[in-house]
C-alpha cells in the first residue's frame, strides 16, 4: 500500500484549469452556538491541549465534572464539526470532533458548506501550507498570537469541481487510514517494550544504586550546539534535531560529538526528553545536556532503567532532582546485560522501523495536501 501511494504521489498530475477561485468563507461556516453549562446534557469538553499538531484525530478530552473550567468554555460543537485552534496557528491544530461537546471561545467551531465543498476535503484545506501561512501572517499579538475569523474567511484557494473533490478526498482519507494503522502497530510495540523492560529489570536480583552516584555532574560535561550555518549535507557526524529523532545535517567538528552518553533536551524548563542514540552524533539544539556514566556502566541499560522509573513530565529541575535521587538495580553479570540488550534491542529496532514508516507516510500525506491545495 505504501509503495502504491508513493507512486500515486509521484504520478499525480493535477490539471487545475477547471478549478475555480474560492474563499474559505464560501466553504466553511463558523458556528457560534453557546451553552449554558449549568443546564446541558453535554458531558465532555475539548481545550487546546487536547488537540495535537497536524493530527485530524481527537485523541483526548476532558469530562465536565472532573475539573473547573473558566468562563470562556461556552461554545458548543457537534459530531463532525471541525475544531480549529485560533491561537498560535503555526501549531496547525485542526481536529474533527468525534462527539458533541463544549470548547472555549478561542477555538473556532467550523461546519462545512456542503453546497460548495465535499465535507471530507475541508479539513485538508485547513492543513495546507497556504492556509497556515495565511493564518500566521494575519495573526494579531506577539506573546500569544491569534487569528480573527474574518481573516481566515478571506483566504483564497483553488477549488476543484465536485467530482474531482470526491476522488481527491478518497485518496487523502485512504492515506490517513494507513497512517492510523501504522500508529496502532507502533503503539503495540511500545507497550511490548514497556512490559519486557519492566519484567526484566524488576525481576533482576541485584543491589540498588543511587543514580546520582553513577553519573558525572552535569556541569563537568561539555554541552553545546552547532550553528546552523555550519550544517553540511555530508560529513563524519550526523546532527540530530530537538526531537532527538531526525538527522537534520552533518558536520566534521569533533568538539561536540557525543557517544556513550544519553542526550537530554530541555525546553524552557518544562519538557525533558531523554533518548538513547547508538552512534556518534552532534546536537543541533539549544538547552542540550547529557547524562554520562562515571564508569563502564552500559548506557543502553542505564537508559532503560531510567525509562522504567516512569518519571512524569514536569519542570526540568524537579525532574532531575527526582531522577538523581532515584535508585536503580545494577547487574554485574555481563551475560545478563547481553541478554537484556538483545531482547530490548530487537524491540527497539522494530519501534524505530515503525516510527520511520509513520514519518514517511505523514510526509507523503503532507506532500499530497500541498500538491492539491
C-alpha positions, -999 to +999 in steps of 0.1 A: +000+000+000+028+024+009+046+018-024+014+023-043+006+056-026+041+069-032+038+060-069+004+078-070+021+109-054+049+109-079+025+104-109-003+127-096-006+153-123-034+177-113-050+197-141-063+228-123-075+245-155-112+238-145-107+247-108-123+280-096-111+305-070-129+303-037-127+319-004-126+299+028-157+317+040-175+302+009-169+266+020-168+269+058-194+283+082-184+294+117-207+280+145-213+303+174-238+283+194-234+290+232-240+266+260-254+272+295-231+248+314-255+246+343-283+234+321-269+210+295-267+173+289-232+176+273-206+159+294-173+164+276-151+194+267-121+200+244-093+225+251-062+234+231-041+210+250-063+181+238-056+189+202-024+176+186-005+195+159-011+182+124-034+155+135-071+155+125-080+129+151-090+140+186-073+116+210-080+131+244-107+153+260-120+162+295-151+154+315-170+185+327-175+171+362-137+164+366-124+200+370-132+237+370-135+253+336-132+291+331-160+312+317-146+311+282-159+275+277-192+283+263-190+272+227-210+241+215-197+217+189-214+187+173-200+154+160-184+160+126-176+197+132-141+209+127-123+225+158-095+250+149-071+265+175-072+302+167-042+310+189-006+302+178-019+289+144+016+278+134+008+247+155-018+236+130-044+223+155-072+211+133-094+182+145-127+166+135-150+162+165-160+126+171-188+136+195-208+167+207-193+188+234-181+222+247-150+242+238-137+277+245-144+308+225-108+308+213-114+276+194-133+281+161-161+256+156-165+251+118-191+233+097-188+226+060-209+244+035-219+212+017-231+232-014-196+242-023-172+215-010-171+178-001-172+176+037-142+152+037-120+176+019-124+208+041-100+196+069-073+191+044-077+227+031-070+238+066-039+215+069-023+230+038+008+253+038-012+281+022-039+281+048-014+280+077+008+308+062-023+330+058-033+324+094+002+331+107+006+362+085-027+377+097-024+368+134-025+396+160-004+399+191+032+388+198+031+367+231+001+346+222-008+355+186-044+348+175-064+350+142-098+365+137-124+347+117-127+374+091-091+370+083-093+333+076-127+337+059-109+359+032-083+332+025-084+323-012-076+290-029-084+270-060-114+246-056-118+216-078-151+205-094-173+183-072-165+151-090-127+157-085-133+166-049-148+132-043-118+114-058-092+136-040-109+132-007-110+094-011-072+094-018-064+116+012-085+095+036-071+062+024-037+076+033-049+088+067-063+053+074-029+038+065-012+062+089-036+053+117-029+016+112+008+022+113+004+042+145-016+013+161+013-011+153+038+014+168+017+017+200+016-020+204+054-022+200+058+004+227+035-015+250+056-046+244+088-027+251+074-014+284+063-048+295+096-065+287+116-037+303+096-038+335+097-076+338+134-078+331+145-050+355+121-056+383+129-094+384+166-087+385+181-100+417+207-073+422+218-045+445+204-010+440+224+022+435+215+058+436+217+073+401+235+104+413+264+081+423+265+066+389+267+097+366+290+127+362+278+161+374+261+180+345+285+210+350+315+188+342+302+176+308+308+195+276+275+210+264+268+229+233+253+231+199+265+236+163+255+268+145+230+261+116+253+280+092+278+252+096+254+223+088+267+202+059+249+179+035+275+153+041+301+148+069+315+125+095+289+132+122+251+135+119+234+164+136+201+154+154+172+178+159+154+189+191+131+159+190+162+136+191+147+117+162+156+134+129+190+139+113+190+175+101+225+178+087+262+167+092+294+182+105+331+173+107+335+192+140+347+166+166+344+190+196+307+185+201+304+148+193+286+125+218+288+088+222+282+066+252+261+094+266+224+100+269+213+133+254+187+153+273+166+180+257+153+208+279+125+231+266+121+262+287+123+243+320+090+224+312+098+195+290+125+169+293+133+143+267+159+115+273+169+094+243+194+066+236+213+071+204+237+044+193+261+063+172+284+093+173+263+124+169+261+162+174+232+181+189+217+209+168+195+224+195+197+248+225+193+236+260+210+203+254+226+184+283+239+149+286+239+121+312+273+104+312+281+074+334+312+076+357+323+041+349+318+015+323+281+012+331+262+002+299+244+032+286+217+012+269+208-004+302+210+029+320+186+044+295+160+017+301+165+017+338+157+054+338+127+048+315+114+022+339+113+048+367+084+064+347+091+099+359+061+120+348+068+152+327+074+182+348+098+211+352+134+202+344+149+210+378+123+190+396+126+161+370+163+158+375+161+161+413+138+131+413+159+113+387+193+117+405+178+107+439+162+075+425+176+041+428+181+015+400+192-021+401+226-027+386+237-061+373+274-070+373+266-101+352+278-094+316+257-123+302+226-109+318+234-074+303+240-090+269+207-109+270+189-077+281+204-057+252+195-084+227+158-086+238+152-049+242+174-041+212+153-062+189+121-044+200+138-010+198+148-018+162+112-026+154+100+006+170+125+027+150+114+010+118+077+016+126+084+052+135+102+057+102+071+043+083+048+067+101+071+097+094+074+087+057+036+083+054+030+116+071+055+133+048+037+118+018+004+130+032+017+165+036+031+165+001-002+154-014-022+180+005+002+207-008+000+194-043-037+197-042-041+230-023 
